[in-house]
Amino acid sequence: MKEVYLASDHAGTFLKETIIDHLRENGMIPHDLGYTGDGKADYPDYAAKLAQNMKPVPDSFGILICGSGIGISIAANRFPWVRAALCHDVTTAKLARQHNNANVMALGERLIGVTTALDAVDAFLATTFEAGRHSGRVEKLSQLPQ
């Protein structure tokens, strides 16, 4: 069973909770890392929390959500073991896994509908990395100068 960690800022809590329910209904055990409060939350804090939780579990997956998905994906990609991809639909979710071996998907709650988001999550988690011609490129992502 895949380990799936989820986190969001204040602008992504509804979609995060919806995805958690969906994963549970499909036999997965999602790890909710927050945000669950009433005020504002900063997306870099939750991207970092997700990255730190994923580090000791190399084959784990993450799902990050903020208003647009942009800021939280940028924050997550600061960690060399994270390959976060901003996904908008099933096609981008599949390509993120097939070609980039992404282990984190970022979603924008204000930009994606619930049905599309759930379909993208299912595609992301079900798709495998094609390796081959993509392997060398993905390896370079962790070797870029800091």
C-alpha positions, -999 to 999 in steps of 0.1 A, spaced: 0 0 0 13 34 -9 20 59 18 3 92 9 9 124 28 -13 154 24 -10 190 34 -25 224 25 -26 260 35 -59 277 45 -69 280 8 -67 242 2 -84 226 32 -117 217 16 -101 199 -13 -76 183 10 -104 169 32 -123 157 1 -92 139 -13 -86 123 21 -121 109 22 -117 97 -14 -85 79 -6 -100 62 25 -130 51 5 -105 35 -19 -86 15 8 -57 39 13 -45 53 46 -37 90 40 -16 110 64 -31 144 71 -4 169 80 -28 199 82 -38 227 79 -70 224 100 -74 258 117 -96 288 111 -70 315 103 -45 319 76 -16 294 71 16 299 51 21 273 23 59 271 27 54 257 62 31 229 50 52 220 20 82 217 44 62 195 68 52 172 39 87 170 26 102 162 60 76 134 66 83 119 32 121 119 35 123 87 56 98 69 34 115 69 -1 86 54 -20 59 76 -5 37 101 -23 25 136 -14 -4 158 -23 -1 195 -16 -29 221 -21 -31 258 -19 -52 284 -37 -34 280 -71 -10 252 -64 19 274 -76 34 286 -43 32 253 -25 48 234 -54 77 260 -55 82 255 -18 82 217 -20 107 217 -48 133 233 -24 138 198 -10 161 176 -32 141 144 -25 109 160 -37 98 162 -73 66 182 -71 44 188 -102 15 212 -105 -13 192 -120 -45 205 -136 -61 173 -149 -55 136 -156 -31 143 -184 -7 164 -164 -9 140 -135 0 110 -157 28 129 -175 42 140 -141 46 104 -131 55 89 -165 81 114 -176 93 132 -144 88 105 -117 71 132 -96 64 120 -61 43 150 -51 14 165 -69 3 201 -62 -33 212 -68 -49 246 -68 -83 245 -50 -94 278 -66 -86 265 -101 -97 229 -103 -130 212 -98 -135 184 -73 -142 157 -98 -112 167 -120 -90 168 -89 -101 133 -77 -95 119 -112 -61 135 -113 -52 121 -79 -63 86 -90 -42 89 -122 -12 102 -103 -12 73 -78 -18 46 -104 7 57 -130 43 44 -130 75 60 -141 85 50 -176 122 53 -169 142 47 -201 150 80 -218 136 99 -189 158 84 -162 189 105 -169 169 137 -169 152 129 -136 186 120 -120 199 154 -130 171 171 -110 187 159 -77 222 169 -89 215 205 -98 238 230 -81 224 244 -49 
